[in-house]
Amino acid sequence: MRSRRKVVAGALGAVAALVLAACGGGNVASSGGSGSGGGGGAADANGVHNPSTEKGGTLRFANSGDWDSLDPADTYYAYSWDFVRLYGRALVTFKPGPGKDGTTLVPDLAESLGKPSDNAKTWTYTLRKGIKFEDGTPVTSKDVKYAVERSLDKTTFPNGPTYFNDFLDLQGYTTPYEDPSPDKLGLKAVETPDDQTIVFKLKSPFSGFDYFAQLPSTIPVPAAKDTGSKYKEHVVATGPYMFEKNDLGKSFSLVRNPNWDPATDPIRKALPDRIEVQLNVNADDIDNRLQAGDLDVGVEGTGVQPAAQGKILADQALKANTDSATVARTWFTVLSESVPPLDNIHCRKAVLYAVDKTGYQRAYGGATGGEIATSLLPPVIPGSEKFDTYPTPNNAGDIDKAKDELNQCGQPNGFTTGISYRAERPKEKATAEALQQSLSRAGIKLEIKPYPSGDYFKLYAGKPDFVKANNLGLLVYGWGADWPDGYGFLAQITDSRTIRAAGNTNLGIKDPAIDGLIDKALVTTDTPSREKIWVDIDKKVMDDAFVVPGVWAKGLLYRPPNLTNVFVTDGYQMYDYLALGTTRK
Amino acid sequence: MLVYVVRRLVAAVFLLLIVTAATFVIFFVVPRLGGATVDDLASRYVGKAGNAQDIHAIAVKLGFTDPIWVQYGRFLAALFVGADYSTGPTTVHCPAPCLGYSFINQNPVLPDLLDRLPVTLSLAAGAAVLWLVGGVSIGVLSALRRGSVFDRAAMSVALAGVSLPIFFTGLLSLAIFSYWLGITAPGGSFTPFEENPLLWAYDLLLPWITLAFLYAAGYARLTRAGMLDTMGEDFIRTARAKGLPERTVVVKHGLRSALTPILTIFGLDLGLLLGGAILTESTYSLPGIGKYSVDAIVNNDLPKVLGVVLIGSIFIVLANLVVDLLYAVIDPRVRLG
């Protein structure tokens, strides 16, 4: 999922950070980050801060940008998927629980998780009884089917994920808005034999379909109330809150939904009476207001800006109110097999041994920015294993081993190649420079080449012809998972069959063995065995020496003292918004 | 006089046409020169995982597949006669003057802009009064007491004002006055004037002062230099020789002629500000046109960018027209015709 804050605000913040750090002598990012949920403060044994069941009060969120859309069919941010559950109920969702507990899928609108049949090509869900829309109309499986149908229409809802477009057996179906059948439910791939049952039919087996069922696209939408791209102005609620006022691009507020019945909902606490969200708020101002108690949550969940980070880490009292959330995101550098001499695996291994990972970590802000990565799969993903195929002393590189690999590669004196990064990203620039410095110790010379980030994948690093023609041996990159699972993280970046002429997300990992393992994972319905396959893929990528893993990302979240029931869920890698309450009345 | 105004307005319309056409060219032609295809442009408006068909469908929906002059013609047509847009299940009519719908979130542009205009107007007007009164009085006093402690102190402060960027003074003032001392409104506060004028002024006090500080500094220096020049002129000596009170000499004779260049700059500054005080609005999270334009540019949202460009140009043109008309009032030597 995308998680970015506005470039301009970021740039301003960076400048302000420099100035403020100089003023206060603040020691930006020098102290180590704590582990997940380990920032201190009063946490109970499960890792929940200020546990409480007390209802009431107003919870105040702010967003440094605008929402991509509040429409469940048209949103693709982790924070939005976390937040949307306050007003909508998908078939399945991530359990509101601290840490690893939050990666468990639990039924929400459905009675239980999906029941696979036909070798994981057919998935059946039964809806809970008694669930109603905010106007009191009962929710039926047809409303869910309609919601999925409209999410297929990418010209009306361009922002949302395309998993249903890619996996359902659409038979040419594109949109309910041009559906000739009177009830607009003409999609054959989704069946609703009765009002409580919904059946999904896929083109190819997919063992992790429950992850698709947790997408906001399965939140029911009443066809009669659907206004297409204007539906986001008033989404009809099924969750504990409904829209009171919605001033697009500026602010919106949610109030209790009288037709939400807690008896049908075992997972939502619904503590606050009211939720207010301000949009397009200056990112540094958000941090200030969190500390001043004028605000409860920075909704994006990406952590505080560099300016506030320095201040918070230097102050023990403030630091006690922080959580260092490990994110399902890895910053890494791809080694292009198409660029000689990196076509030789020994030359790629030479790079892996020569890299000083501590420099890579410094580029991302030291320990606060993340943990040194030794493989692609981030540790927050269930089933992931920590291993290091190319261990070096203190992660600082092993020049002797690098030279040995260079000899085997037939390049004993090293070689020269290019390294690309996204020009607008100072951390990637620092990465390229750190790699240049550490690789030069083994005689590998890097020519640094920045490209505009907007077109990085369409015209430059994601375009194989360009990479080859411009001798870009190293491609600085990063990837975040749509959800914490091997498929959500690895499929888009390691499957060589997804590689096209331009606009790639897999920048050059090509191994038929990996493709075969992916296919195997897609049909393995047993979760532990499937998780094992994704680890095997992760190991294979490292054996093939296709990437230099850099950093497993972390974000420093600040938690104002009045927030209750606060914990970082590994499901979204930020605070769980379903659980939060406030003592401020 | 009337002929002059009409001629200026006709020229302004042509200027607006050229400005919007240039925006179109920058948006569509420049990336094409860099090798981007129509679908590449469209892919900016599709979520992360868009496939080739979806991207092409968006390109068609947004009209990118048509030649650029057709698209520009469509933009102009919408301005004068309105246009129809599909929301999916229905088609909505966007009445003239229609600035279209955002490529990113499909919000209509004109209501959005009009919604934000009061914020920018309030910010610019309040700050303009502050800096004009503050800057000009300090400049006059400095010029009259040239070399005094006041002059030196004022000019040093002015130098600081010109040099310190808003995102520094703004964040610092928020940190001190709003969050530490708690005497001013926190960032993101705005109350419409018609709702509560007192709260309106309270919320905007800090942004006004910060913005005015930046401009007042320049105006003070400009006024001081102008006054020093004028006060040395022969007609001032004559005025004094006639036995006029010093107050009349300074205000009616000295300041009046020193004011002409200041007015010129003021027109430009105010026009630019009305088009969006980008840094101030971003720093204080004010939902004005400046903040809107930043978001539009960052997201490559052409309809929004065009809307902001259009509004900004209109304000600059109008402000300059007003200034030119005022010349005739201030300086009797100027004749319009």
Chai-1 contact restraints between the chains, C-beta under 6 A:
chainA,res_idxA,chainB,res_idxB,connection_type,confidence,min_distance_angstrom,max_distance_angstrom,comment,restraint_id
A,K6,B,V298,contact,1.0,0.0,6.0,A-B,restraint_1
A,V7,B,V298,contact,1.0,0.0,6.0,A-B,restraint_2
A,V8,B,V294,contact,1.0,0.0,6.0,A-B,restraint_3
A,V8,B,V298,contact,1.0,0.0,6.0,A-B,restraint_4
A,L12,B,F167,contact,1.0,0.0,6.0,A-B,restraint_5
A,A16,B,L171,contact,1.0,0.0,6.0,A-B,restraint_6
A,V19,B,F168,contact,1.0,0.0,6.0,A-B,restraint_7
A,Y76,B,G47,contact,1.0,0.0,6.0,A-B,restraint_8
A,K154,B,D54,contact,1.0,0.0,6.0,A-B,restraint_9
A,T155,B,A57,contact,1.0,0.0,6.0,A-B,restraint_10
A,T155,B,I58,contact,1.0,0.0,6.0,A-B,restraint_11
A,T155,B,K61,contact,1.0,0.0,6.0,A-B,restraint_12
A,T156,B,G88,contact,1.0,0.0,6.0,A-B,restraint_13
A,P158,B,Y45,contact,1.0,0.0,6.0,A-B,restraint_14
A,P158,B,V46,contact,1.0,0.0,6.0,A-B,restraint_15
A,P158,B,G47,contact,1.0,0.0,6.0,A-B,restraint_16
A,P158,B,I58,contact,1.0,0.0,6.0,A-B,restraint_17
A,N159,B,G47,contact,1.0,0.0,6.0,A-B,restraint_18
A,G160,B,G47,contact,1.0,0.0,6.0,A-B,restraint_19
A,P161,B,A49,contact,1.0,0.0,6.0,A-B,restraint_20
A,T162,B,A49,contact,1.0,0.0,6.0,A-B,restraint_21
A,Y177,B,G88,contact,1.0,0.0,6.0,A-B,restraint_22
A,Y177,B,P89,contact,1.0,0.0,6.0,A-B,restraint_23
A,D226,B,P89,contact,1.0,0.0,6.0,A-B,restraint_24
A,G228,B,T87,contact,1.0,0.0,6.0,A-B,restraint_25
A,G228,B,G88,contact,1.0,0.0,6.0,A-B,restraint_26
A,G228,B,P89,contact,1.0,0.0,6.0,A-B,restraint_27
A,S229,B,T87,contact,1.0,0.0,6.0,A-B,restraint_28
A,S229,B,G88,contact,1.0,0.0,6.0,A-B,restraint_29
A,S229,B,Q106,contact,1.0,0.0,6.0,A-B,restraint_30
A,K230,B,T87,contact,1.0,0.0,6.0,A-B,restraint_31
A,L248,B,N107,contact,1.0,0.0,6.0,A-B,restraint_32
A,K250,B,P287,contact,1.0,0.0,6.0,A-B,restraint_33
A,Q278,B,G188,contact,1.0,0.0,6.0,A-B,restraint_34
A,N280,B,K291,contact,1.0,0.0,6.0,A-B,restraint_35
A,V281,B,G188,contact,1.0,0.0,6.0,A-B,restraint_36
A,V281,B,S285,contact,1.0,0.0,6.0,A-B,restraint_37
A,N282,B,G187,contact,1.0,0.0,6.0,A-B,restraint_38
A,N282,B,T283,contact,1.0,0.0,6.0,A-B,restraint_39
A,N282,B,S285,contact,1.0,0.0,6.0,A-B,restraint_40
A,D284,B,L171,contact,1.0,0.0,6.0,A-B,restraint_41
A,D285,B,G187,contact,1.0,0.0,6.0,A-B,restraint_42
A,D285,B,S285,contact,1.0,0.0,6.0,A-B,restraint_43
A,N288,B,Y179,contact,1.0,0.0,6.0,A-B,restraint_44
A,R289,B,P186,contact,1.0,0.0,6.0,A-B,restraint_45
A,A292,B,Y179,contact,1.0,0.0,6.0,A-B,restraint_46
A,D294,B,P186,contact,1.0,0.0,6.0,A-B,restraint_47
A,K458,B,D40,contact,1.0,0.0,6.0,A-B,restraint_48
